[in-house]
Amino acid sequence: MARYLDTYVRLSEINMLKKLLIGIVRIYQKFISPVLPPSCRYYPTCSSYFITAVQKHGAILGAIMGTARILRCNPFVRGGVDPVPDNFTIFRNPHPEDYEDEIIAKKFHSKE
C-alpha cells in the first residue's frame, strides 16, 4: 500500500510541475507577449510550442524541448512550421513541409 501511495505522490508532484510550467508560459502569453512586437519566426509560436511539448512529453523533457526551440528562434534562421514531434528531440523537425498548408507556406517562405 505504501508503494502505491509513494507512486501517487510522485505523480502528483510531476503533475504540479507541469501545471506550474504551463502557468508561467500562460502568464507570459497574457501579460508580456502582447506588449512586445511579434518576433517568433516559427509556427506555432515558441510559447505555444513550449506548452504543447510539456503536455505531450512531460515537465522535464517538454521544458528541454521548449527551451531548445526558444534558443533556435533567432534572426539568423528562416523559421516556418515546426510542430512538436511525437518523439523527444531538441532539433527541428527535418521535414517541416509535411506539416505546411498553402497559406502558412506562403507566409513563411515567400521571397518578398
Backbone atoms as SQL, in Angstrom:
CREATE TABLE atoms (id INTEGER PRIMARY KEY, chain TEXT, resi INTEGER, resn TEXT, atom TEXT, x REAL, y REAL, z REAL);
INSERT INTO atoms VALUES
  (1, 'A', 1, 'MET', 'N', 0.823, -1.199, 0.000),
  (2, 'A', 1, 'MET', 'CA', 0.000, 0.000, 0.000),
  (3, 'A', 1, 'MET', 'C', 0.868, 1.265, 0.000),
  (4, 'A', 2, 'ALA', 'N', 1.934, 1.253, 0.789),
  (5, 'A', 2, 'ALA', 'CA', 2.819, 2.420, 0.866),
  (6, 'A', 2, 'ALA', 'C', 3.485, 2.680, -0.485),
  (7, 'A', 3, 'ARG', 'N', 3.793, 1.605, -1.208),
  (8, 'A', 3, 'ARG', 'CA', 4.434, 1.756, -2.508),
  (9, 'A', 3, 'ARG', 'C', 3.511, 2.499, -3.478),
  (10, 'A', 4, 'TYR', 'N', 2.230, 2.152, -3.461),
  (11, 'A', 4, 'TYR', 'CA', 1.270, 2.814, -4.337),
  (12, 'A', 4, 'TYR', 'C', 1.084, 4.274, -3.944),
  (13, 'A', 5, 'LEU', 'N', 1.106, 4.536, -2.657),
  (14, 'A', 5, 'LEU', 'CA', 0.977, 5.909, -2.178),
  (15, 'A', 5, 'LEU', 'C', 2.180, 6.734, -2.611),
  (16, 'A', 6, 'ASP', 'N', 3.379, 6.144, -2.517),
  (17, 'A', 6, 'ASP', 'CA', 4.597, 6.808, -2.986),
  (18, 'A', 6, 'ASP', 'C', 4.488, 7.169, -4.463),
  (19, 'A', 7, 'THR', 'N', 4.032, 6.223, -5.262),
  (20, 'A', 7, 'THR', 'CA', 3.877, 6.458, -6.696),
  (21, 'A', 7, 'THR', 'C', 2.874, 7.579, -6.946),
  (22, 'A', 8, 'TYR', 'N', 1.773, 7.573, -6.219),
  (23, 'A', 8, 'TYR', 'CA', 0.750, 8.606, -6.367),
  (24, 'A', 8, 'TYR', 'C', 1.319, 9.983, -6.024),
  (25, 'A', 9, 'VAL', 'N', 2.090, 10.064, -4.946),
  (26, 'A', 9, 'VAL', 'CA', 2.685, 11.341, -4.529),
  (27, 'A', 9, 'VAL', 'C', 3.649, 11.837, -5.599),
  (28, 'A', 10, 'ARG', 'N', 4.487, 10.940, -6.142),
  (29, 'A', 10, 'ARG', 'CA', 5.429, 11.343, -7.189),
  (30, 'A', 10, 'ARG', 'C', 4.687, 11.828, -8.435),
  (31, 'A', 11, 'LEU', 'N', 3.645, 11.118, -8.821),
  (32, 'A', 11, 'LEU', 'CA', 2.874, 11.527, -9.993),
  (33, 'A', 11, 'LEU', 'C', 2.202, 12.875, -9.778),
  (34, 'A', 12, 'SER', 'N', 1.688, 13.123, -8.587),
  (35, 'A', 12, 'SER', 'CA', 1.045, 14.413, -8.331),
  (36, 'A', 12, 'SER', 'C', 2.072, 15.545, -8.303),
  (37, 'A', 13, 'GLU', 'N', 3.296, 15.262, -7.838),
  (38, 'A', 13, 'GLU', 'CA', 4.353, 16.279, -7.867),
  (39, 'A', 13, 'GLU', 'C', 4.731, 16.618, -9.306),
  (40, 'A', 14, 'ILE', 'N', 4.834, 15.589, -10.149),
  (41, 'A', 14, 'ILE', 'CA', 5.158, 15.809, -11.558),
  (42, 'A', 14, 'ILE', 'C', 4.041, 16.606, -12.231),
  (43, 'A', 15, 'ASN', 'N', 2.807, 16.262, -11.917),
  (44, 'A', 15, 'ASN', 'CA', 1.661, 16.974, -12.470),
  (45, 'A', 15, 'ASN', 'C', 1.672, 18.439, -12.044),
  (46, 'A', 16, 'MET', 'N', 2.036, 18.698, -10.797),
  (47, 'A', 16, 'MET', 'CA', 2.122, 20.078, -10.306),
  (48, 'A', 16, 'MET', 'C', 3.206, 20.850, -11.056),
  (49, 'A', 17, 'LEU', 'N', 4.336, 20.205, -11.343),
  (50, 'A', 17, 'LEU', 'CA', 5.412, 20.854, -12.085),
  (51, 'A', 17, 'LEU', 'C', 4.944, 21.204, -13.499),
  (52, 'A', 18, 'LYS', 'N', 4.223, 20.287, -14.147),
  (53, 'A', 18, 'LYS', 'CA', 3.672, 20.575, -15.475),
  (54, 'A', 18, 'LYS', 'C', 2.742, 21.779, -15.416),
  (55, 'A', 19, 'LYS', 'N', 1.854, 21.800, -14.434),
  (56, 'A', 19, 'LYS', 'CA', 0.909, 22.909, -14.297),
  (57, 'A', 19, 'LYS', 'C', 1.631, 24.226, -14.028),
  (58, 'A', 20, 'LEU', 'N', 2.685, 24.174, -13.217),
  (59, 'A', 20, 'LEU', 'CA', 3.458, 25.374, -12.914),
  (60, 'A', 20, 'LEU', 'C', 4.132, 25.924, -14.172),
  (61, 'A', 21, 'LEU', 'N', 4.790, 25.051, -14.930),
  (62, 'A', 21, 'LEU', 'CA', 5.462, 25.484, -16.158),
  (63, 'A', 21, 'LEU', 'C', 4.468, 26.076, -17.152),
  (64, 'A', 22, 'ILE', 'N', 3.351, 25.395, -17.340),
  (65, 'A', 22, 'ILE', 'CA', 2.335, 25.887, -18.269),
  (66, 'A', 22, 'ILE', 'C', 1.759, 27.210, -17.769),
  (67, 'A', 23, 'GLY', 'N', 1.555, 27.338, -16.465),
  (68, 'A', 23, 'GLY', 'CA', 1.048, 28.581, -15.890),
  (69, 'A', 23, 'GLY', 'C', 1.987, 29.753, -16.120),
  (70, 'A', 24, 'ILE', 'N', 3.279, 29.518, -15.968),
  (71, 'A', 24, 'ILE', 'CA', 4.273, 30.577, -16.203),
  (72, 'A', 24, 'ILE', 'C', 4.215, 31.042, -17.656),
  (73, 'A', 25, 'VAL', 'N', 4.139, 30.094, -18.580),
  (74, 'A', 25, 'VAL', 'CA', 4.085, 30.457, -20.000),
  (75, 'A', 25, 'VAL', 'C', 2.777, 31.184, -20.318),
  (76, 'A', 26, 'ARG', 'N', 1.682, 30.758, -19.731),
  (77, 'A', 26, 'ARG', 'CA', 0.390, 31.431, -19.970),
  (78, 'A', 26, 'ARG', 'C', 0.419, 32.878, -19.447),
  (79, 'A', 27, 'ILE', 'N', 1.083, 33.101, -18.319),
  (80, 'A', 27, 'ILE', 'CA', 1.242, 34.471, -17.806),
  (81, 'A', 27, 'ILE', 'C', 2.040, 35.300, -18.808),
  (82, 'A', 28, 'TYR', 'N', 3.111, 34.721, -19.343),
  (83, 'A', 28, 'TYR', 'CA', 3.898, 35.403, -20.376),
  (84, 'A', 28, 'TYR', 'C', 3.007, 35.734, -21.581),
  (85, 'A', 29, 'GLN', 'N', 2.215, 34.754, -22.035),
  (86, 'A', 29, 'GLN', 'CA', 1.358, 34.969, -23.203),
  (87, 'A', 29, 'GLN', 'C', 0.323, 36.068, -22.966),
  (88, 'A', 30, 'LYS', 'N', -0.205, 36.131, -21.771),
  (89, 'A', 30, 'LYS', 'CA', -1.293, 37.073, -21.485),
  (90, 'A', 30, 'LYS', 'C', -0.801, 38.492, -21.171),
  (91, 'A', 31, 'PHE', 'N', 0.321, 38.611, -20.457),
  (92, 'A', 31, 'PHE', 'CA', 0.731, 39.930, -19.974),
  (93, 'A', 31, 'PHE', 'C', 2.002, 40.492, -20.609),
  (94, 'A', 32, 'ILE', 'N', 2.932, 39.664, -20.999),
  (95, 'A', 32, 'ILE', 'CA', 4.210, 40.160, -21.523),
  (96, 'A', 32, 'ILE', 'C', 4.215, 40.190, -23.047),
  (97, 'A', 33, 'SER', 'N', 3.823, 39.096, -23.663),
  (98, 'A', 33, 'SER', 'CA', 3.847, 38.993, -25.120),
  (99, 'A', 33, 'SER', 'C', 3.045, 40.083, -25.835),
  (100, 'A', 34, 'PRO', 'N', 1.862, 40.460, -25.344),
  (101, 'A', 34, 'PRO', 'CA', 1.087, 41.489, -26.058),
  (102, 'A', 34, 'PRO', 'C', 1.762, 42.860, -26.138),
  (103, 'A', 35, 'VAL', 'N', 2.663, 43.173, -25.222),
  (104, 'A', 35, 'VAL', 'CA', 3.311, 44.490, -25.254),
  (105, 'A', 35, 'VAL', 'C', 4.615, 44.475, -26.046),
  (106, 'A', 36, 'LEU', 'N', 5.036, 43.302, -26.503),
  (107, 'A', 36, 'LEU', 'CA', 6.249, 43.183, -27.306),
  (108, 'A', 36, 'LEU', 'C', 5.880, 43.050, -28.782),
  (109, 'A', 37, 'PRO', 'N', 6.755, 43.509, -29.676),
  (110, 'A', 37, 'PRO', 'CA', 6.462, 43.304, -31.103),
  (111, 'A', 37, 'PRO', 'C', 6.577, 41.816, -31.453),
  (112, 'A', 38, 'PRO', 'N', 5.820, 41.351, -32.448),
  (113, 'A', 38, 'PRO', 'CA', 5.913, 39.936, -32.837),
  (114, 'A', 38, 'PRO', 'C', 7.336, 39.603, -33.283),
  (115, 'A', 39, 'SER', 'N', 7.892, 38.540, -32.748),
  (116, 'A', 39, 'SER', 'CA', 9.273, 38.216, -33.101),
  (117, 'A', 39, 'SER', 'C', 9.507, 36.737, -33.366),
  (118, 'A', 40, 'CYS', 'N', 8.540, 35.881, -33.058),
  (119, 'A', 40, 'CYS', 'CA', 8.739, 34.449, -33.259),
  (120, 'A', 40, 'CYS', 'C', 8.739, 34.132, -34.750),
  (121, 'A', 41, 'ARG', 'N', 9.711, 33.371, -35.177),
  (122, 'A', 41, 'ARG', 'CA', 9.855, 33.031, -36.587),
  (123, 'A', 41, 'ARG', 'C', 9.219, 31.696, -36.946),
  (124, 'A', 42, 'TYR', 'N', 8.619, 31.069, -35.978),
  (125, 'A', 42, 'TYR', 'CA', 8.049, 29.742, -36.203),
  (126, 'A', 42, 'TYR', 'C', 6.545, 29.737, -35.991),
  (127, 'A', 43, 'TYR', 'N', 5.926, 28.703, -36.522),
  (128, 'A', 43, 'TYR', 'CA', 4.524, 28.405, -36.238),
  (129, 'A', 43, 'TYR', 'C', 4.458, 26.952, -35.802),
  (130, 'A', 44, 'PRO', 'N', 3.870, 26.636, -34.665),
  (131, 'A', 44, 'PRO', 'CA', 3.271, 27.534, -33.681),
  (132, 'A', 44, 'PRO', 'C', 4.337, 28.386, -32.987),
  (133, 'A', 45, 'THR', 'N', 3.895, 29.434, -32.322),
  (134, 'A', 45, 'THR', 'CA', 4.842, 30.311, -31.633),
  (135, 'A', 45, 'THR', 'C', 5.626, 29.516, -30.595),
  (136, 'A', 46, 'CYS', 'N', 6.737, 30.053, -30.165),
  (137, 'A', 46, 'CYS', 'CA', 7.592, 29.348, -29.200),
  (138, 'A', 46, 'CYS', 'C', 6.862, 29.073, -27.886),
  (139, 'A', 47, 'SER', 'N', 6.034, 30.014, -27.447),
  (140, 'A', 47, 'SER', 'CA', 5.319, 29.780, -26.186),
  (141, 'A', 47, 'SER', 'C', 4.279, 28.670, -26.340),
  (142, 'A', 48, 'SER', 'N', 3.576, 28.637, -27.459),
  (143, 'A', 48, 'SER', 'CA', 2.617, 27.553, -27.707),
  (144, 'A', 48, 'SER', 'C', 3.335, 26.217, -27.854),
  (145, 'A', 49, 'TYR', 'N', 4.482, 26.237, -28.517),
  (146, 'A', 49, 'TYR', 'CA', 5.299, 25.029, -28.671),
  (147, 'A', 49, 'TYR', 'C', 5.714, 24.503, -27.298),
  (148, 'A', 50, 'PHE', 'N', 6.154, 25.404, -26.426),
  (149, 'A', 50, 'PHE', 'CA', 6.595, 25.026, -25.079),
  (150, 'A', 50, 'PHE', 'C', 5.462, 24.326, -24.323),
  (151, 'A', 51, 'ILE', 'N', 4.273, 24.921, -24.363),
  (152, 'A', 51, 'ILE', 'CA', 3.127, 24.336, -23.659),
  (153, 'A', 51, 'ILE', 'C', 2.788, 22.960, -24.224),
  (154, 'A', 52, 'THR', 'N', 2.734, 22.843, -25.538),
  (155, 'A', 52, 'THR', 'CA', 2.410, 21.558, -26.165),
  (156, 'A', 52, 'THR', 'C', 3.464, 20.513, -25.846),
  (157, 'A', 53, 'ALA', 'N', 4.738, 20.908, -25.853),
  (158, 'A', 53, 'ALA', 'CA', 5.820, 19.965, -25.542),
  (159, 'A', 53, 'ALA', 'C', 5.704, 19.459, -24.106),
  (160, 'A', 54, 'VAL', 'N', 5.383, 20.340, -23.176),
  (161, 'A', 54, 'VAL', 'CA', 5.216, 19.928, -21.774),
  (162, 'A', 54, 'VAL', 'C', 4.008, 19.003, -21.635),
  (163, 'A', 55, 'GLN', 'N', 2.920, 19.319, -22.308),
  (164, 'A', 55, 'GLN', 'CA', 1.732, 18.463, -22.244),
  (165, 'A', 55, 'GLN', 'C', 1.995, 17.093, -22.866),
  (166, 'A', 56, 'LYS', 'N', 2.746, 17.072, -23.942),
  (167, 'A', 56, 'LYS', 'CA', 2.961, 15.841, -24.702),
  (168, 'A', 56, 'LYS', 'C', 4.077, 14.973, -24.136),
  (169, 'A', 57, 'HIS', 'N', 5.158, 15.598, -23.644),
  (170, 'A', 57, 'HIS', 'CA', 6.354, 14.855, -23.240),
  (171, 'A', 57, 'HIS', 'C', 6.676, 14.950, -21.754),
  (172, 'A', 58, 'GLY', 'N', 5.863, 15.664, -20.996),
  (173, 'A', 58, 'GLY', 'CA', 6.113, 15.786, -19.569),
  (174, 'A', 58, 'GLY', 'C', 6.902, 17.038, -19.238),
  (175, 'A', 59, 'ALA', 'N', 7.006, 17.323, -17.948),
  (176, 'A', 59, 'ALA', 'CA', 7.607, 18.580, -17.494),
  (177, 'A', 59, 'ALA', 'C', 9.078, 18.707, -17.876),
  (178, 'A', 60, 'ILE', 'N', 9.865, 17.682, -17.621),
  (179, 'A', 60, 'ILE', 'CA', 11.312, 17.792, -17.843),
  (180, 'A', 60, 'ILE', 'C', 11.649, 17.788, -19.330),
  (181, 'A', 61, 'LEU', 'N', 11.247, 16.728, -20.047),
  (182, 'A', 61, 'LEU', 'CA', 11.570, 16.639, -21.471),
  (183, 'A', 61, 'LEU', 'C', 10.892, 17.757, -22.258),
  (184, 'A', 62, 'GLY', 'N', 9.659, 18.078, -21.911),
  (185, 'A', 62, 'GLY', 'CA', 8.958, 19.160, -22.588),
  (186, 'A', 62, 'GLY', 'C', 9.633, 20.506, -22.382),
  (187, 'A', 63, 'ALA', 'N', 10.105, 20.757, -21.170),
  (188, 'A', 63, 'ALA', 'CA', 10.815, 22.015, -20.895),
  (189, 'A', 63, 'ALA', 'C', 12.132, 22.078, -21.661),
  (190, 'A', 64, 'ILE', 'N', 12.808, 20.947, -21.777),
  (191, 'A', 64, 'ILE', 'CA', 14.056, 20.908, -22.558),
  (192, 'A', 64, 'ILE', 'C', 13.754, 21.202, -24.023),
  (193, 'A', 65, 'MET', 'N', 12.712, 20.561, -24.561),
  (194, 'A', 65, 'MET', 'CA', 12.339, 20.796, -25.960),
  (195, 'A', 65, 'MET', 'C', 11.922, 22.252, -26.184),
  (196, 'A', 66, 'GLY', 'N', 11.128, 22.796, -25.266),
  (197, 'A', 66, 'GLY', 'CA', 10.679, 24.176, -25.389),
  (198, 'A', 66, 'GLY', 'C', 11.829, 25.169, -25.313),
  (199, 'A', 67, 'THR', 'N', 12.764, 24.906, -24.416),
  (200, 'A', 67, 'THR', 'CA', 13.936, 25.779, -24.289),
  (201, 'A', 67, 'THR', 'C', 14.804, 25.705, -25.540),
  (202, 'A', 68, 'ALA', 'N', 14.986, 24.499, -26.076),
  (203, 'A', 68, 'ALA', 'CA', 15.771, 24.341, -27.308),
  (204, 'A', 68, 'ALA', 'C', 15.113, 25.110, -28.450),
  (205, 'A', 69, 'ARG', 'N', 13.796, 25.073, -28.512),
  (206, 'A', 69, 'ARG', 'CA', 13.071, 25.798, -29.562),
  (207, 'A', 69, 'ARG', 'C', 13.275, 27.301, -29.410),
  (208, 'A', 70, 'ILE', 'N', 13.186, 27.804, -28.190),
  (209, 'A', 70, 'ILE', 'CA', 13.393, 29.236, -27.951),
  (210, 'A', 70, 'ILE', 'C', 14.802, 29.646, -28.375),
  (211, 'A', 71, 'LEU', 'N', 15.783, 28.808, -28.091),
  (212, 'A', 71, 'LEU', 'CA', 17.161, 29.107, -28.487),
  (213, 'A', 71, 'LEU', 'C', 17.344, 29.054, -30.006),
  (214, 'A', 72, 'ARG', 'N', 16.544, 28.228, -30.689),
  (215, 'A', 72, 'ARG', 'CA', 16.611, 28.145, -32.159),
  (216, 'A', 72, 'ARG', 'C', 15.969, 29.350, -32.824),
  (217, 'A', 73, 'CYS', 'N', 15.086, 30.022, -32.144),
  (218, 'A', 73, 'CYS', 'CA', 14.327, 31.135, -32.722),
  (219, 'A', 73, 'CYS', 'C', 15.154, 32.417, -32.597),
  (220, 'A', 74, 'ASN', 'N', 15.817, 32.768, -33.674),
  (221, 'A', 74, 'ASN', 'CA', 16.657, 33.959, -33.673),
  (222, 'A', 74, 'ASN', 'C', 16.644, 34.576, -35.067),
  (223, 'A', 75, 'PRO', 'N', 17.185, 35.774, -35.226),
  (224, 'A', 75, 'PRO', 'CA', 17.125, 36.459, -36.527),
  (225, 'A', 75, 'PRO', 'C', 17.876, 35.748, -37.655),
  (226, 'A', 76, 'PHE', 'N', 18.690, 34.774, -37.345),
  (227, 'A', 76, 'PHE', 'CA', 19.504, 34.125, -38.366),
  (228, 'A', 76, 'PHE', 'C', 18.888, 32.848, -38.924),
  (229, 'A', 77, 'VAL', 'N', 17.673, 32.517, -38.507),
  (230, 'A', 77, 'VAL', 'CA', 17.008, 31.316, -39.021),
  (231, 'A', 77, 'VAL', 'C', 15.838, 31.709, -39.912),
  (232, 'A', 78, 'ARG', 'N', 15.477, 30.815, -40.783),
  (233, 'A', 78, 'ARG', 'CA', 14.391, 31.053, -41.726),
  (234, 'A', 78, 'ARG', 'C', 13.025, 30.963, -41.054),
  (235, 'A', 79, 'GLY', 'N', 12.896, 30.107, -40.064),
  (236, 'A', 79, 'GLY', 'CA', 11.610, 29.933, -39.397),
  (237, 'A', 79, 'GLY', 'C', 10.735, 28.963, -40.160),
  (238, 'A', 80, 'GLY', 'N', 9.433, 29.101, -39.994),
  (239, 'A', 80, 'GLY', 'CA', 8.493, 28.237, -40.692),
  (240, 'A', 80, 'GLY', 'C', 7.707, 27.371, -39.730),
  (241, 'A', 81, 'VAL', 'N', 7.089, 26.354, -40.277),
  (242, 'A', 81, 'VAL', 'CA', 6.263, 25.449, -39.485),
  (243, 'A', 81, 'VAL', 'C', 7.165, 24.450, -38.772),
  (244, 'A', 82, 'ASP', 'N', 6.984, 24.340, -37.472),
  (245, 'A', 82, 'ASP', 'CA', 7.814, 23.443, -36.658),
  (246, 'A', 82, 'ASP', 'C', 6.974, 22.905, -35.501),
  (247, 'A', 83, 'PRO', 'N', 6.124, 21.906, -35.767),
  (248, 'A', 83, 'PRO', 'CA', 5.274, 21.366, -34.703),
  (249, 'A', 83, 'PRO', 'C', 6.068, 20.520, -33.715),
  (250, 'A', 84, 'VAL', 'N', 5.498, 20.288, -32.559),
  (251, 'A', 84, 'VAL', 'CA', 6.122, 19.424, -31.554),
  (252, 'A', 84, 'VAL', 'C', 6.115, 17.994, -32.094),
  (253, 'A', 85, 'PRO', 'N', 7.287, 17.358, -32.185),
  (254, 'A', 85, 'PRO', 'CA', 7.330, 15.987, -32.702),
  (255, 'A', 85, 'PRO', 'C', 6.780, 14.978, -31.695),
  (256, 'A', 86, 'ASP', 'N', 6.445, 13.800, -32.194),
  (257, 'A', 86, 'ASP', 'CA', 5.932, 12.739, -31.326),
  (258, 'A', 86, 'ASP', 'C', 7.015, 12.157, -30.429),
  (259, 'A', 87, 'ASN', 'N', 8.258, 12.198, -30.886),
  (260, 'A', 87, 'ASN', 'CA', 9.378, 11.673, -30.101),
  (261, 'A', 87, 'ASN', 'C', 10.241, 12.824, -29.607),
  (262, 'A', 88, 'PHE', 'N', 10.857, 12.636, -28.448),
  (263, 'A', 88, 'PHE', 'CA', 11.706, 13.671, -27.859),
  (264, 'A', 88, 'PHE', 'C', 12.896, 13.972, -28.760),
  (265, 'A', 89, 'THR', 'N', 13.125, 15.233, -29.016),
  (266, 'A', 89, 'THR', 'CA', 14.309, 15.692, -29.735),
  (267, 'A', 89, 'THR', 'C', 14.492, 17.180, -29.444),
  (268, 'A', 90, 'ILE', 'N', 15.734, 17.629, -29.498),
  (269, 'A', 90, 'ILE', 'CA', 15.974, 19.063, -29.322),
  (270, 'A', 90, 'ILE', 'C', 16.186, 19.744, -30.671),
  (271, 'A', 91, 'PHE', 'N', 16.086, 18.970, -31.740),
  (272, 'A', 91, 'PHE', 'CA', 16.307, 19.513, -33.076),
  (273, 'A', 91, 'PHE', 'C', 14.985, 19.781, -33.778),
  (274, 'A', 92, 'ARG', 'N', 15.037, 20.644, -34.769),
  (275, 'A', 92, 'ARG', 'CA', 13.853, 20.964, -35.562),
  (276, 'A', 92, 'ARG', 'C', 13.447, 19.752, -36.385),
  (277, 'A', 93, 'ASN', 'N', 12.157, 19.655, -36.642),
  (278, 'A', 93, 'ASN', 'CA', 11.643, 18.590, -37.485),
  (279, 'A', 93, 'ASN', 'C', 12.349, 18.645, -38.841),
  (280, 'A', 94, 'PRO', 'N', 12.944, 17.535, -39.290),
  (281, 'A', 94, 'PRO', 'CA', 13.688, 17.567, -40.552),
  (282, 'A', 94, 'PRO', 'C', 12.800, 17.697, -41.788),
  (283, 'A', 95, 'HIS', 'N', 11.491, 17.483, -41.647),
  (284, 'A', 95, 'HIS', 'CA', 10.583, 17.567, -42.790),
  (285, 'A', 95, 'HIS', 'C', 9.398, 18.484, -42.482),
  (286, 'A', 96, 'PRO', 'N', 9.655, 19.786, -42.305),
  (287, 'A', 96, 'PRO', 'CA', 8.549, 20.683, -41.957),
  (288, 'A', 96, 'PRO', 'C', 7.508, 20.788, -43.062),
  (289, 'A', 97, 'GLU', 'N', 7.908, 20.509, -44.307),
  (290, 'A', 97, 'GLU', 'CA', 6.950, 20.612, -45.409),
  (291, 'A', 97, 'GLU', 'C', 5.784, 19.631, -45.257),
  (292, 'A', 98, 'ASP', 'N', 5.977, 18.578, -44.478),
  (293, 'A', 98, 'ASP', 'CA', 4.896, 17.624, -44.230),
  (294, 'A', 98, 'ASP', 'C', 3.751, 18.263, -43.453),
  (295, 'A', 99, 'TYR', 'N', 4.015, 19.356, -42.770),
  (296, 'A', 99, 'TYR', 'CA', 3.014, 19.980, -41.912),
  (297, 'A', 99, 'TYR', 'C', 2.471, 21.275, -42.486),
  (298, 'A', 100, 'GLU', 'N', 3.046, 21.748, -43.564),
  (299, 'A', 100, 'GLU', 'CA', 2.662, 23.056, -44.072),
  (300, 'A', 100, 'GLU', 'C', 1.398, 22.991, -44.913),
  (301, 'A', 101, 'ASP', 'N', 0.539, 23.958, -44.700),
  (302, 'A', 101, 'ASP', 'CA', -0.549, 24.132, -45.645),
  (303, 'A', 101, 'ASP', 'C', -0.181, 25.329, -46.519),
  (304, 'A', 102, 'GLU', 'N', -0.946, 25.571, -47.536),
  (305, 'A', 102, 'GLU', 'CA', -0.589, 26.569, -48.533),
  (306, 'A', 102, 'GLU', 'C', -0.464, 27.978, -47.951),
  (307, 'A', 103, 'ILE', 'N', -1.372, 28.362, -47.075),
  (308, 'A', 103, 'ILE', 'CA', -1.358, 29.716, -46.510),
  (309, 'A', 103, 'ILE', 'C', -0.128, 29.923, -45.632),
  (310, 'A', 104, 'ILE', 'N', 0.146, 28.960, -44.762),
  (311, 'A', 104, 'ILE', 'CA', 1.311, 29.085, -43.885),
  (312, 'A', 104, 'ILE', 'C', 2.591, 29.059, -44.706),
  (313, 'A', 105, 'ALA', 'N', 2.655, 28.215, -45.707),
  (314, 'A', 105, 'ALA', 'CA', 3.847, 28.132, -46.548),
  (315, 'A', 105, 'ALA', 'C', 4.115, 29.472, -47.231),
  (316, 'A', 106, 'LYS', 'N', 3.059, 30.128, -47.734),
  (317, 'A', 106, 'LYS', 'CA', 3.247, 31.434, -48.377),
  (318, 'A', 106, 'LYS', 'C', 3.744, 32.475, -47.385),
  (319, 'A', 107, 'LYS', 'N', 3.214, 32.436, -46.172),
  (320, 'A', 107, 'LYS', 'CA', 3.602, 33.418, -45.162),
  (321, 'A', 107, 'LYS', 'C', 5.079, 33.296, -44.804),
  (322, 'A', 108, 'PHE', 'N', 5.542, 32.070, -44.611),
  (323, 'A', 108, 'PHE', 'CA', 6.896, 31.882, -44.118),
  (324, 'A', 108, 'PHE', 'C', 7.943, 31.722, -45.208),
  (325, 'A', 109, 'HIS', 'N', 7.542, 31.371, -46.408),
  (326, 'A', 109, 'HIS', 'CA', 8.537, 31.068, -47.430),
  (327, 'A', 109, 'HIS', 'C', 8.402, 31.933, -48.675),
  (328, 'A', 110, 'SER', 'N', 7.722, 33.062, -48.548),
  (329, 'A', 110, 'SER', 'CA', 7.621, 33.956, -49.699),
  (330, 'A', 110, 'SER', 'C', 8.968, 34.639, -49.896),
  (331, 'A', 111, 'LYS', 'N', 9.247, 35.036, -51.136),
  (332, 'A', 111, 'LYS', 'CA', 10.557, 35.623, -51.458),
  (333, 'A', 111, 'LYS', 'C', 10.500, 37.141, -51.485),
  (334, 'A', 112, 'GLU', 'N', 9.617, 37.720, -50.705),
  (335, 'A', 112, 'GLU', 'CA', 9.481, 39.183, -50.658),
  (336, 'A', 112, 'GLU', 'C', 10.640, 39.817, -49.959);
